[in-house]
Structure formats: structure tokens, C-alpha cells
Amino acid sequence: MGSWGIAVILGIVEGLTEFIPVSSTGHLIMVGNLLGFVGEKASTFEVAIQLGAILSVVVLYHERFLRLIPINRAPYSPLGSALDGWSGIIRIGVATLPALIVGFLVRNIIKRYLFAPLPVAAALFVGGIAILAAERAVRRRPTSAVDTLSLGQALGIGLFQTLALWPGTSRSAATIVGGMLLGLDRKGAAEFSFLIAVPIMMAATGYDLLKIHDKLSGAETAQFAIGFAVAFIVAITTIRWFVRLLNRWSLAPFAWYRIAVAPIFYLLARSSV
């Protein structure tokens, strides 16, 4: 398969999986192995398409981000939202900081030991069990909207987000489940998960891009641009679908999917080693 075809397929995979609780990393590794697209170039390509997924959140939730600007508070914000102005900036910052600190401290350990078939498959499987347990724990429990988010809830969600540093866990799964366990409704937990994805993913991808931008050829740049665009378009569609689904369904289907796909991922990944 040509490089542009690989870019389209992996862009679709990234857009479909980045913001739902199934682990985009696990799926990119699995599909990349099937396509024979592995190694340093594949890792660099993942950075580019993640930026496309990030941009989709900025576009879809642009009003949320505009409401973070203190001087623009009045035209955009519903009264009483905890995510407006400095209050929102502080909460997003508090939720982002733990993963940034822990990720910086253990980044080399993660790359050396956890990007392997067994750890990623284990994270997929255990994450599925954790989602089912969380759904059971919050059943019939009173919930609140994201606009009432407290500093304590923001910090707690940030601590849950550090679990996603283990590849295969899913940043989305960790933060949404964390938000639900801390009292948010599913939709609110998902929306806050989307918002805090932007700074954490920008920091991670920006750091990687600074290291490799001068090593890219013209052909690679074109391939990355295609993957970026595809990931952006697919992520927008997926986020809209996912938010609508959360109004009617639990996260259980995603949990069972993770449990089913974990051994498949392990076998496929092992066969390509």
C-alpha cells in the first residue's frame, strides 16, 4: 500500500479512537503492524495525526475556549459556569498538571518498557473491566453538570489522567471514568475530558515535533498532512456522535469491546515482532 493510503487509514483510526474510551495508541499500534508501518517514522506520524484530532476539539468547542478569556466572559458564558474566565483556566490547569509532571518524569521508562504487546493488551483488558466497575458504582448515584465542576473534582480527574500514561489505558477512558466517579454526569465528564485533552496533547506532540521537524522529507511532510486532515475530519464526526450516544447509553459497549480486542491486539502485535 502507498504512503498516502497508509496516511488515510491511520488518520481514520486516530480520528475514530482518540476521544472515545478504547485507546487510540493501542489501535494505531495494531493497525500500523498490520500495514507494516512501524518504527521511528510511524511514531513521528502519530504525532502529526494527533494534532489533527486536537484541532477538532478546538473547532467544536471554540465557544468553551473563548469563554476562558476573562475579557470575553460576558458575550459567551451562561451565568454561574465554573469553566468561564479564570475559574475555567485554573480548573483546566489543575487537571492538566499531574499528567504533565508525571509524564515528564517517567517518559523514558514508558517508552522503554510499556510500548510492548503485553503491557498494552493488559491495559486494554483491565481498562474494560474498570469501565464496567465504574458504571456499576455510579448507577443511580446523583450527578452534576460540568459547569458546576469544583477544584477538587478537577484535580481528581487530573490524577486519573495520569493512568493514561500507560499505553493502552486510553486518556479518554481514564478521564471520563474519573469524572463519573467524582460526581459528573457522563456528558459532562466527556466534555471536560475533551477540554483537558488540548493542553496535554499539545504539550506532548509539540515536544515531539520540535525534536523531529528538521528530519522530515517533502514526501513525509505530504503524508503527514494527509493524515492530519483525515484525523481532523473523522474526529469531529466521532466526537459529535459520541456525545449524542452518551445521552442514551452507558460506556459498557466500549468496555466489552476493549475486553474482546485485547487478546486480538496481543496476538497481532506479537506476530509482527
C-alpha atoms as an extended CHARMM CRD file, in Angstrom:
* protein
*
       273  EXT
         1         1  MET       CA              0.0000000000        0.0000000000        0.0000000000  PROA      1               0.0000000000
         2         2  GLY       CA              1.2380000000        3.5100000000       -0.8190000000  PROA      2               0.0000000000
         3         3  SER       CA              2.1770000000        6.0750000000        1.8020000000  PROA      3               0.0000000000
         4         4  TRP       CA             -0.9310000000        8.1610000000        1.1390000000  PROA      4               0.0000000000
         5         5  GLY       CA             -3.2040000000        5.1570000000        1.6420000000  PROA      5               0.0000000000
         6         6  ILE       CA             -1.4960000000        4.4090000000        4.9510000000  PROA      6               0.0000000000
         7         7  ALA       CA             -1.9440000000        8.0460000000        5.9500000000  PROA      7               0.0000000000
         8         8  VAL       CA             -5.6820000000        7.9120000000        5.2290000000  PROA      8               0.0000000000
         9         9  ILE       CA             -6.2190000000        4.6370000000        7.1180000000  PROA      9               0.0000000000
        10        10  LEU       CA             -4.2580000000        5.7060000000       10.2020000000  PROA      10              0.0000000000
        11        11  GLY       CA             -5.9050000000        9.1320000000       10.1300000000  PROA      11              0.0000000000
        12        12  ILE       CA             -9.2880000000        7.4190000000       10.2420000000  PROA      12              0.0000000000
        13        13  VAL       CA             -8.1590000000        5.1850000000       13.1260000000  PROA      13              0.0000000000
        14        14  GLU       CA             -6.8570000000        8.1730000000       15.0900000000  PROA      14              0.0000000000
        15        15  GLY       CA             -9.9900000000       10.2350000000       14.4930000000  PROA      15              0.0000000000
        16        16  LEU       CA            -12.2560000000        7.3500000000       15.4890000000  PROA      16              0.0000000000
        17        17  THR       CA            -10.4230000000        6.3410000000       18.6650000000  PROA      17              0.0000000000
        18        18  GLU       CA             -8.7240000000        9.4020000000       20.2030000000  PROA      18              0.0000000000
        19        19  PHE       CA            -11.7230000000       10.7280000000       22.1230000000  PROA      19              0.0000000000
        20        20  ILE       CA            -13.6950000000        7.5720000000       22.8680000000  PROA      20              0.0000000000
        21        21  PRO       CA            -12.5990000000        5.2060000000       25.6720000000  PROA      21              0.0000000000
        22        22  VAL       CA            -10.9070000000        2.4990000000       23.5890000000  PROA      22              0.0000000000
        23        23  SER       CA             -7.2240000000        3.6500000000       23.3800000000  PROA      23              0.0000000000
        24        24  SER       CA             -6.0430000000        5.3310000000       20.2060000000  PROA      24              0.0000000000
        25        25  THR       CA             -2.4650000000        4.2280000000       20.9520000000  PROA      25              0.0000000000
        26        26  GLY       CA             -3.4150000000        0.5620000000       21.0600000000  PROA      26              0.0000000000
        27        27  HSD       CA             -5.3460000000        0.8010000000       17.8150000000  PROA      27              0.0000000000
        28        28  LEU       CA             -2.6320000000        2.7330000000       15.9870000000  PROA      28              0.0000000000
        29        29  ILE       CA             -0.0500000000        0.1510000000       17.0340000000  PROA      29              0.0000000000
        30        30  MET       CA             -2.3180000000       -2.7050000000       15.9420000000  PROA      30              0.0000000000
        31        31  VAL       CA             -3.2600000000       -1.2260000000       12.5650000000  PROA      31              0.0000000000
        32        32  GLY       CA              0.2770000000        0.0210000000       11.9610000000  PROA      32              0.0000000000
        33        33  ASN       CA              1.5820000000       -3.5120000000       12.4590000000  PROA      33              0.0000000000
        34        34  LEU       CA             -0.9850000000       -4.8910000000       10.0330000000  PROA      34              0.0000000000
        35        35  LEU       CA              0.0930000000       -2.3170000000        7.4400000000  PROA      35              0.0000000000
        36        36  GLY       CA              3.7920000000       -2.8690000000        8.0960000000  PROA      36              0.0000000000
        37        37  PHE       CA              4.1020000000        0.7720000000        9.1430000000  PROA      37              0.0000000000
        38        38  VAL       CA              6.2600000000        0.6260000000       12.2640000000  PROA      38              0.0000000000
        39        39  GLY       CA              9.4110000000        2.1520000000       13.7070000000  PROA      39              0.0000000000
        40        40  GLU       CA             10.5390000000        5.7330000000       14.2260000000  PROA      40              0.0000000000
        41        41  LYS       CA              8.6880000000        7.1120000000       11.2110000000  PROA      41              0.0000000000
        42        42  ALA       CA              5.4160000000        5.5750000000       12.4160000000  PROA      42              0.0000000000
        43        43  SER       CA              5.8860000000        7.1110000000       15.8610000000  PROA      43              0.0000000000
        44        44  THR       CA              6.5120000000       10.5070000000       14.2820000000  PROA      44              0.0000000000
        45        45  PHE       CA              3.4520000000       10.1430000000       12.0590000000  PROA      45              0.0000000000
        46        46  GLU       CA              1.2770000000        9.5150000000       15.1170000000  PROA      46              0.0000000000
        47        47  VAL       CA              2.3370000000       12.9190000000       16.4280000000  PROA      47              0.0000000000
        48        48  ALA       CA              1.0780000000       14.6500000000       13.2760000000  PROA      48              0.0000000000
        49        49  ILE       CA             -2.3130000000       12.9860000000       13.2320000000  PROA      49              0.0000000000
        50        50  GLN       CA             -2.8380000000       13.6300000000       16.9440000000  PROA      50              0.0000000000
        51        51  LEU       CA             -2.5310000000       17.3300000000       16.1800000000  PROA      51              0.0000000000
        52        52  GLY       CA             -5.4090000000       16.9350000000       13.7080000000  PROA      52              0.0000000000
        53        53  ALA       CA             -7.5230000000       15.3430000000       16.4190000000  PROA      53              0.0000000000
        54        54  ILE       CA             -6.6550000000       18.1560000000       18.8420000000  PROA      54              0.0000000000
        55        55  LEU       CA             -7.7480000000       20.7780000000       16.3230000000  PROA      55              0.0000000000
        56        56  SER       CA            -11.1650000000       19.1060000000       16.0580000000  PROA      56              0.0000000000
        57        57  VAL       CA            -11.7880000000       19.7720000000       19.7640000000  PROA      57              0.0000000000
        58        58  VAL       CA            -10.7500000000       23.4120000000       19.4140000000  PROA      58              0.0000000000
        59        59  VAL       CA            -13.1630000000       23.8560000000       16.4990000000  PROA      59              0.0000000000
        60        60  LEU       CA            -16.1080000000       22.0210000000       18.0630000000  PROA      60              0.0000000000
        61        61  TYR       CA            -15.7040000000       23.6510000000       21.4750000000  PROA      61              0.0000000000
        62        62  HSD       CA            -14.4620000000       27.0440000000       20.3270000000  PROA      62              0.0000000000
        63        63  GLU       CA            -17.0830000000       28.8360000000       22.4180000000  PROA      63              0.0000000000
        64        64  ARG       CA            -15.8840000000       26.9930000000       25.5330000000  PROA      64              0.0000000000
        65        65  PHE       CA            -12.3450000000       28.1300000000       24.8090000000  PROA      65              0.0000000000
        66        66  LEU       CA            -13.4290000000       31.7070000000       24.0800000000  PROA      66              0.0000000000
        67        67  ARG       CA            -15.2230000000       31.7740000000       27.4210000000  PROA      67              0.0000000000
        68        68  LEU       CA            -11.8920000000       31.0690000000       29.1190000000  PROA      68              0.0000000000
        69        69  ILE       CA            -10.7260000000       34.5480000000       28.0910000000  PROA      69              0.0000000000
        70        70  PRO       CA            -11.6470000000       36.7710000000       31.0570000000  PROA      70              0.0000000000
        71        71  ILE       CA            -12.3160000000       39.8750000000       28.9480000000  PROA      71              0.0000000000
        72        72  ASN       CA            -14.6850000000       37.9330000000       26.6960000000  PROA      72              0.0000000000
        73        73  ARG       CA            -16.6950000000       36.4460000000       29.5220000000  PROA      73              0.0000000000
        74        74  ALA       CA            -19.9490000000       38.3630000000       29.0850000000  PROA      74              0.0000000000
        75        75  PRO       CA            -20.8780000000       37.5670000000       25.4650000000  PROA      75              0.0000000000
        76        76  TYR       CA            -20.2930000000       33.8270000000       25.7190000000  PROA      76              0.0000000000
        77        77  SER       CA            -20.8420000000       32.4750000000       29.1940000000  PROA      77              0.0000000000
        78        78  PRO       CA            -24.0160000000       31.2170000000       30.8210000000  PROA      78              0.0000000000
        79        79  LEU       CA            -24.2010000000       32.6220000000       34.3140000000  PROA      79              0.0000000000
        80        80  GLY       CA            -22.6170000000       30.5470000000       37.0190000000  PROA      80              0.0000000000
        81        81  SER       CA            -20.3670000000       28.2920000000       34.9280000000  PROA      81              0.0000000000
        82        82  ALA       CA            -17.2470000000       27.1440000000       36.7460000000  PROA      82              0.0000000000
        83        83  LEU       CA            -15.4410000000       26.8430000000       33.4040000000  PROA      83              0.0000000000
        84        84  ASP       CA            -15.5470000000       30.5210000000       32.4810000000  PROA      84              0.0000000000
        85        85  GLY       CA            -12.7030000000       33.0160000000       32.7480000000  PROA      85              0.0000000000
        86        86  TRP       CA            -10.0160000000       32.4980000000       35.3490000000  PROA      86              0.0000000000
        87        87  SER       CA            -12.1240000000       29.8790000000       37.1200000000  PROA      87              0.0000000000
        88        88  GLY       CA            -12.0680000000       27.6870000000       33.9990000000  PROA      88              0.0000000000
        89        89  ILE       CA             -8.3850000000       28.3430000000       33.3090000000  PROA      89              0.0000000000
        90        90  ILE       CA             -7.4610000000       27.2900000000       36.8420000000  PROA      90              0.0000000000
        91        91  ARG       CA             -9.5750000000       24.1330000000       36.6850000000  PROA      91              0.0000000000
        92        92  ILE       CA             -8.1530000000       23.0620000000       33.3260000000  PROA      92              0.0000000000
        93        93  GLY       CA             -4.6570000000       23.8470000000       34.5850000000  PROA      93              0.0000000000
        94        94  VAL       CA             -5.1580000000       21.8500000000       37.7810000000  PROA      94              0.0000000000
        95        95  ALA       CA             -6.4880000000       18.8820000000       35.7860000000  PROA      95              0.0000000000
        96        96  THR       CA             -3.6030000000       19.0520000000       33.2970000000  PROA      96              0.0000000000
        97        97  LEU       CA             -0.6660000000       19.4870000000       35.6770000000  PROA      97              0.0000000000
        98        98  PRO       CA             -0.4270000000       15.9590000000       37.2100000000  PROA      98              0.0000000000
        99        99  ALA       CA             -0.0380000000       14.1870000000       33.8560000000  PROA      99              0.0000000000
       100       100  LEU       CA              2.4750000000       16.7620000000       32.6290000000  PROA      100             0.0000000000
       101       101  ILE       CA              4.6340000000       16.3210000000       35.7250000000  PROA      101             0.0000000000
       102       102  VAL       CA              4.4210000000       12.5330000000       35.8990000000  PROA      102             0.0000000000
       103       103  GLY       CA              4.8060000000       12.1710000000       32.1330000000  PROA      103             0.0000000000
       104       104  PHE       CA              7.9680000000       14.2860000000       32.1330000000  PROA      104             0.0000000000
       105       105  LEU       CA              9.4780000000       12.3170000000       34.9980000000  PROA      105             0.0000000000
       106       106  VAL       CA              8.7860000000        8.8220000000       33.6480000000  PROA      106             0.0000000000
       107       107  ARG       CA              8.6820000000        9.3770000000       29.8630000000  PROA      107             0.0000000000
       108       108  ASN       CA             11.7930000000        7.2920000000       29.2120000000  PROA      108             0.0000000000
       109       109  ILE       CA             10.5410000000        4.4090000000       31.3590000000  PROA      109             0.0000000000
       110       110  ILE       CA              7.2180000000        4.4290000000       29.4970000000  PROA      110             0.0000000000
       111       111  LYS       CA              8.8580000000        4.3000000000       26.0690000000  PROA      111             0.0000000000
       112       112  ARG       CA             11.3140000000        1.6130000000       27.1440000000  PROA      112             0.0000000000
       113       113  TYR       CA              9.0260000000       -0.8180000000       28.9760000000  PROA      113             0.0000000000
       114       114  LEU       CA              5.3530000000       -0.1060000000       28.2630000000  PROA      114             0.0000000000
       115       115  PHE       CA              5.2010000000        0.1870000000       24.4660000000  PROA      115             0.0000000000
       116       116  ALA       CA              5.1580000000       -3.6010000000       24.1230000000  PROA      116             0.0000000000
       117       117  PRO       CA              2.3580000000       -6.0530000000       23.1850000000  PROA      117             0.0000000000
       118       118  LEU       CA              1.7080000000       -7.4810000000       26.6420000000  PROA      118             0.0000000000
       119       119  PRO       CA              1.5650000000       -4.1890000000       28.6310000000  PROA      119             0.0000000000
       120       120  VAL       CA             -0.6940000000       -2.5380000000       26.0310000000  PROA      120             0.0000000000
       121       121  ALA       CA             -3.0150000000       -5.5600000000       25.7860000000  PROA      121             0.0000000000
       122       122  ALA       CA             -3.1830000000       -5.7530000000       29.5750000000  PROA      122             0.0000000000
       123       123  ALA       CA             -4.1180000000       -2.0690000000       29.7680000000  PROA      123             0.0000000000
       124       124  LEU       CA             -6.8750000000       -2.5700000000       27.1900000000  PROA      124             0.0000000000
       125       125  PHE       CA             -8.3220000000       -5.5160000000       29.1140000000  PROA      125             0.0000000000
       126       126  VAL       CA             -8.0370000000       -4.0380000000       32.6150000000  PROA      126             0.0000000000
       127       127  GLY       CA             -9.4210000000       -0.7300000000       31.3550000000  PROA      127             0.0000000000
       128       128  GLY       CA            -12.5090000000       -2.5080000000       30.0740000000  PROA      128             0.0000000000
       129       129  ILE       CA            -13.0700000000       -4.1410000000       33.4510000000  PROA      129             0.0000000000
       130       130  ALA       CA            -12.5710000000       -0.7700000000       35.1660000000  PROA      130             0.0000000000
       131       131  ILE       CA            -15.2000000000        0.8930000000       32.9490000000  PROA      131             0.0000000000
       132       132  LEU       CA            -17.7550000000       -1.8110000000       33.8030000000  PROA      132             0.0000000000
       133       133  ALA       CA            -16.9540000000       -1.4520000000       37.5190000000  PROA      133             0.0000000000
       134       134  ALA       CA            -17.2990000000        2.3400000000       37.3240000000  PROA      134             0.0000000000
       135       135  GLU       CA            -20.6470000000        2.1240000000       35.5390000000  PROA      135             0.0000000000
       136       136  ARG       CA            -21.8830000000       -0.1900000000       38.2760000000  PROA      136             0.0000000000
       137       137  ALA       CA            -20.5660000000        2.1090000000       41.0120000000  PROA      137             0.0000000000
       138       138  VAL       CA            -22.2560000000        5.2570000000       39.6790000000  PROA      138             0.0000000000
       139       139  ARG       CA            -25.5930000000        3.6460000000       38.8350000000  PROA      139             0.0000000000
       140       140  ARG       CA            -28.4570000000        5.6730000000       40.3410000000  PROA      140             0.0000000000
       141       141  ARG       CA            -25.9490000000        7.9920000000       42.0230000000  PROA      141             0.0000000000
       142       142  PRO       CA            -26.8170000000       11.7230000000       41.7340000000  PROA      142             0.0000000000
       143       143  THR       CA            -24.6640000000       13.5620000000       39.1960000000  PROA      143             0.0000000000
       144       144  SER       CA            -23.8430000000       17.1620000000       38.3480000000  PROA      144             0.0000000000
       145       145  ALA       CA            -23.1340000000       19.0730000000       35.1290000000  PROA      145             0.0000000000
       146       146  VAL       CA            -19.6330000000       20.0950000000       34.1110000000  PROA      146             0.0000000000
       147       147  ASP       CA            -20.4670000000       23.7810000000       34.6910000000  PROA      147             0.0000000000
       148       148  THR       CA            -20.5220000000       23.0630000000       38.4430000000  PROA      148             0.0000000000
       149       149  LEU       CA            -17.0670000000       21.4390000000       38.4200000000  PROA      149             0.0000000000
       150       150  SER       CA            -15.1390000000       22.0790000000       41.6420000000  PROA      150             0.0000000000
       151       151  LEU       CA            -11.3790000000       22.4370000000       42.0340000000  PROA      151             0.0000000000
       152       152  GLY       CA            -11.3090000000       19.1410000000       43.9090000000  PROA      152             0.0000000000
       153       153  GLN       CA            -13.0730000000       17.3540000000       41.0610000000  PROA      153             0.0000000000
       154       154  ALA       CA            -10.6950000000       18.9270000000       38.5310000000  PROA      154             0.0000000000
       155       155  LEU       CA             -7.6640000000       17.7460000000       40.4990000000  PROA      155             0.0000000000
       156       156  GLY       CA             -9.1450000000       14.2710000000       40.8930000000  PROA      156             0.0000000000
       157       157  ILE       CA             -9.7660000000       13.9830000000       37.1480000000  PROA      157             0.0000000000
       158       158  GLY       CA             -6.2000000000       15.1470000000       36.5640000000  PROA      158             0.0000000000
       159       159  LEU       CA             -4.9040000000       12.3700000000       38.8050000000  PROA      159             0.0000000000
       160       160  PHE       CA             -6.9930000000        9.8410000000       36.8840000000  PROA      160             0.0000000000
       161       161  GLN       CA             -5.4790000000       11.1970000000       33.6760000000  PROA      161             0.0000000000
       162       162  THR       CA             -2.0080000000       10.1010000000       34.8210000000  PROA      162             0.0000000000
       163       163  LEU       CA             -3.1980000000        6.4850000000       34.4710000000  PROA      163             0.0000000000
       164       164  ALA       CA             -3.3670000000        7.0600000000       30.7250000000  PROA      164             0.0000000000
       165       165  LEU       CA              0.4210000000        7.4110000000       30.5810000000  PROA      165             0.0000000000
       166       166  TRP       CA              0.3230000000        3.6010000000       30.4450000000  PROA      166             0.0000000000
       167       167  PRO       CA             -0.2020000000        2.9480000000       26.7030000000  PROA      167             0.0000000000
       168       168  GLY       CA             -3.4780000000        1.1510000000       26.0450000000  PROA      168             0.0000000000
       169       169  THR       CA             -5.2930000000        2.6420000000       29.0270000000  PROA      169             0.0000000000
       170       170  SER       CA             -6.8710000000        5.4640000000       26.9890000000  PROA      170             0.0000000000
       171       171  ARG       CA             -6.6960000000        9.0520000000       28.1550000000  PROA      171             0.0000000000
       172       172  SER       CA            -10.3750000000        9.4540000000       27.3300000000  PROA      172             0.0000000000
       173       173  ALA       CA            -11.3560000000        6.3820000000       29.3720000000  PROA      173             0.0000000000
       174       174  ALA       CA             -9.3030000000        7.4630000000       32.3860000000  PROA      174             0.0000000000
       175       175  THR       CA            -10.6820000000       11.0000000000       32.4940000000  PROA      175             0.0000000000
       176       176  ILE       CA            -14.3050000000       10.1520000000       31.6990000000  PROA      176             0.0000000000
       177       177  VAL       CA            -14.4090000000        7.3510000000       34.2850000000  PROA      177             0.0000000000
       178       178  GLY       CA            -12.6410000000        9.6220000000       36.7680000000  PROA      178             0.0000000000
       179       179  GLY       CA            -15.1770000000       12.3770000000       36.1750000000  PROA      179             0.0000000000
       180       180  MET       CA            -18.0900000000        9.9800000000       36.6200000000  PROA      180             0.0000000000
       181       181  LEU       CA            -16.6890000000        8.5570000000       39.8660000000  PROA      181             0.0000000000
       182       182  LEU       CA            -16.1980000000       12.1050000000       41.1270000000  PROA      182             0.0000000000
       183       183  GLY       CA            -19.8260000000       13.0540000000       40.5090000000  PROA      183             0.0000000000
       184       184  LEU       CA            -20.1240000000       14.3720000000       36.9430000000  PROA      184             0.0000000000
       185       185  ASP       CA            -22.7100000000       13.0510000000       34.5210000000  PROA      185             0.0000000000
       186       186  ARG       CA            -21.3730000000       11.1270000000       31.5110000000  PROA      186             0.0000000000
       187       187  LYS       CA            -21.7420000000       14.0080000000       29.0740000000  PROA      187             0.0000000000
       188       188  GLY       CA            -20.0760000000       16.4700000000       31.4380000000  PROA      188             0.0000000000
       189       189  ALA       CA            -17.2250000000       14.0690000000       32.1520000000  PROA      189             0.0000000000
       190       190  ALA       CA            -16.7030000000       13.5510000000       28.4100000000  PROA      190             0.0000000000
       191       191  GLU       CA            -16.7470000000       17.2740000000       27.6200000000  PROA      191             0.0000000000
       192       192  PHE       CA            -14.2120000000       18.0480000000       30.3410000000  PROA      192             0.0000000000
       193       193  SER       CA            -12.1060000000       15.1710000000       29.0260000000  PROA      193             0.0000000000
       194       194  PHE       CA            -12.1270000000       16.8260000000       25.5900000000  PROA      194             0.0000000000
       195       195  LEU       CA            -11.1490000000       20.2200000000       27.0170000000  PROA      195             0.0000000000
       196       196  ILE       CA             -8.1910000000       18.9770000000       29.0430000000  PROA      196             0.0000000000
       197       197  ALA       CA             -7.0160000000       16.8720000000       26.0980000000  PROA      197             0.0000000000
       198       198  VAL       CA             -5.9410000000       20.0330000000       24.2870000000  PROA      198             0.0000000000
       199       199  PRO       CA             -3.1710000000       21.2680000000       26.6250000000  PROA      199             0.0000000000
       200       200  ILE       CA             -1.8650000000       17.7920000000       27.4960000000  PROA      200             0.0000000000
       201       201  MET       CA             -1.7640000000       16.6180000000       23.8710000000  PROA      201             0.0000000000
       202       202  MET       CA             -0.3730000000       19.9360000000       22.6210000000  PROA      202             0.0000000000
       203       203  ALA       CA              2.4570000000       19.6900000000       25.1350000000  PROA      203             0.0000000000
       204       204  ALA       CA              3.2510000000       16.0760000000       24.2260000000  PROA      204             0.0000000000
       205       205  THR       CA              3.0180000000       16.4530000000       20.4500000000  PROA      205             0.0000000000
       206       206  GLY       CA              4.7040000000       19.8540000000       20.4360000000  PROA      206             0.0000000000
       207       207  TYR       CA              7.6850000000       18.4330000000       22.2970000000  PROA      207             0.0000000000
       208       208  ASP       CA              7.9920000000       15.5350000000       19.8460000000  PROA      208             0.0000000000
       209       209  LEU       CA              7.6140000000       17.7790000000       16.7920000000  PROA      209             0.0000000000
       210       210  LEU       CA             10.3940000000       20.0660000000       17.9640000000  PROA      210             0.0000000000
       211       211  LYS       CA             12.7040000000       17.0520000000       18.0450000000  PROA      211             0.0000000000
       212       212  ILE       CA             11.9210000000       15.7470000000       14.5600000000  PROA      212             0.0000000000
       213       213  HSD       CA             10.6650000000       18.6170000000       12.3710000000  PROA      213             0.0000000000
       214       214  ASP       CA             14.0120000000       19.1720000000       10.6320000000  PROA      214             0.0000000000
       215       215  LYS       CA             14.3120000000       15.4520000000        9.7770000000  PROA      215             0.0000000000
       216       216  LEU       CA             11.1830000000       15.2310000000        7.6070000000  PROA      216             0.0000000000
       217       217  SER       CA             11.4380000000       14.9520000000        3.8280000000  PROA      217             0.0000000000
       218       218  GLY       CA              8.9650000000       16.5870000000        1.4550000000  PROA      218             0.0000000000
       219       219  ALA       CA              7.1930000000       13.2640000000        0.8020000000  PROA      219             0.0000000000
       220       220  GLU       CA              6.8830000000       12.5860000000        4.5160000000  PROA      220             0.0000000000
       221       221  THR       CA              5.5010000000       16.0650000000        5.1210000000  PROA      221             0.0000000000
       222       222  ALA       CA              2.7990000000       15.4640000000        2.4800000000  PROA      222             0.0000000000
       223       223  GLN       CA              1.9250000000       12.1020000000        4.0250000000  PROA      223             0.0000000000
       224       224  PHE       CA              1.6830000000       13.6610000000        7.4820000000  PROA      224             0.0000000000
       225       225  ALA       CA             -0.5170000000       16.4890000000        6.1650000000  PROA      225             0.0000000000
       226       226  ILE       CA             -2.9730000000       13.9600000000        4.7020000000  PROA      226             0.0000000000
       227       227  GLY       CA             -3.1170000000       12.0310000000        7.9720000000  PROA      227             0.0000000000
       228       228  PHE       CA             -3.5890000000       15.2900000000        9.8820000000  PROA      228             0.0000000000
       229       229  ALA       CA             -6.5330000000       16.3600000000        7.6940000000  PROA      229             0.0000000000
       230       230  VAL       CA             -8.2310000000       12.9500000000        7.8010000000  PROA      230             0.0000000000
       231       231  ALA       CA             -7.8450000000       12.6810000000       11.5900000000  PROA      231             0.0000000000
       232       232  PHE       CA             -9.3450000000       16.1750000000       11.9830000000  PROA      232             0.0000000000
       233       233  ILE       CA            -12.4350000000       15.4330000000        9.8760000000  PROA      233             0.0000000000
       234       234  VAL       CA            -13.0860000000       11.9860000000       11.3640000000  PROA      234             0.0000000000
       235       235  ALA       CA            -12.5410000000       13.2120000000       14.9470000000  PROA      235             0.0000000000
       236       236  ILE       CA            -15.1520000000       15.9580000000       14.5380000000  PROA      236             0.0000000000
       237       237  THR       CA            -17.7250000000       13.4110000000       13.3850000000  PROA      237             0.0000000000
       238       238  THR       CA            -16.7890000000       10.9380000000       16.1180000000  PROA      238             0.0000000000
       239       239  ILE       CA            -16.9930000000       13.4720000000       18.9520000000  PROA      239             0.0000000000
       240       240  ARG       CA            -20.4570000000       14.6050000000       17.8540000000  PROA      240             0.0000000000
       241       241  TRP       CA            -21.6550000000       11.0040000000       17.6430000000  PROA      241             0.0000000000
       242       242  PHE       CA            -20.1100000000       10.0830000000       20.9930000000  PROA      242             0.0000000000
       243       243  VAL       CA            -21.7260000000       12.9880000000       22.8700000000  PROA      243             0.0000000000
       244       244  ARG       CA            -25.1470000000       12.1030000000       21.4330000000  PROA      244             0.0000000000
       245       245  LEU       CA            -24.6410000000        8.4510000000       22.3860000000  PROA      245             0.0000000000
       246       246  LEU       CA            -23.8240000000        9.3660000000       25.9980000000  PROA      246             0.0000000000
       247       247  ASN       CA            -27.2780000000       10.9080000000       26.3590000000  PROA      247             0.0000000000
       248       248  ARG       CA            -28.8280000000        7.4440000000       25.8320000000  PROA      248             0.0000000000
       249       249  TRP       CA            -26.2470000000        4.7550000000       26.6260000000  PROA      249             0.0000000000
       250       250  SER       CA            -23.6450000000        3.8310000000       29.1980000000  PROA      250             0.0000000000
       251       251  LEU       CA            -19.9660000000        3.1710000000       28.4570000000  PROA      251             0.0000000000
       252       252  ALA       CA            -20.4760000000       -0.5980000000       28.7550000000  PROA      252             0.0000000000
       253       253  PRO       CA            -20.2970000000       -1.3200000000       24.9760000000  PROA      253             0.0000000000
       254       254  PHE       CA            -16.8460000000        0.2830000000       24.8680000000  PROA      254             0.0000000000
       255       255  ALA       CA            -15.7660000000       -1.7770000000       27.8710000000  PROA      255             0.0000000000
       256       256  TRP       CA            -16.8160000000       -5.0600000000       26.2640000000  PROA      256             0.0000000000
       257       257  TYR       CA            -15.1380000000       -4.0360000000       23.0190000000  PROA      257             0.0000000000
       258       258  ARG       CA            -11.8540000000       -3.4200000000       24.8790000000  PROA      258             0.0000000000
       259       259  ILE       CA            -12.0680000000       -6.7900000000       26.6160000000  PROA      259             0.0000000000
       260       260  ALA       CA            -12.6880000000       -8.5480000000       23.2880000000  PROA      260             0.0000000000
       261       261  VAL       CA             -9.9810000000       -6.7250000000       21.3350000000  PROA      261             0.0000000000
       262       262  ALA       CA             -7.2090000000       -7.0490000000       23.9640000000  PROA      262             0.0000000000
       263       263  PRO       CA             -6.1930000000      -10.6500000000       23.1000000000  PROA      263             0.0000000000
       264       264  ILE       CA             -6.5190000000       -9.9010000000       19.3670000000  PROA      264             0.0000000000
       265       265  PHE       CA             -4.1940000000       -6.9510000000       19.7670000000  PROA      265             0.0000000000
       266       266  TYR       CA             -1.6920000000       -9.0520000000       21.6970000000  PROA      266             0.0000000000
       267       267  LEU       CA             -1.6100000000      -11.8320000000       19.1020000000  PROA      267             0.0000000000
       268       268  LEU       CA             -1.3070000000       -9.4380000000       16.1630000000  PROA      268             0.0000000000
       269       269  ALA       CA              1.4000000000       -7.3970000000       17.8420000000  PROA      269             0.0000000000
       270       270  ARG       CA              3.3580000000      -10.4850000000       18.8950000000  PROA      270             0.0000000000
       271       271  SER       CA              3.2350000000      -11.9460000000       15.3920000000  PROA      271             0.0000000000
       272       272  SER       CA              4.8570000000       -8.8260000000       13.9730000000  PROA      272             0.0000000000
       273       273  VAL       CA              7.7450000000       -8.7310000000       16.4720000000  PROA      273             0.0000000000
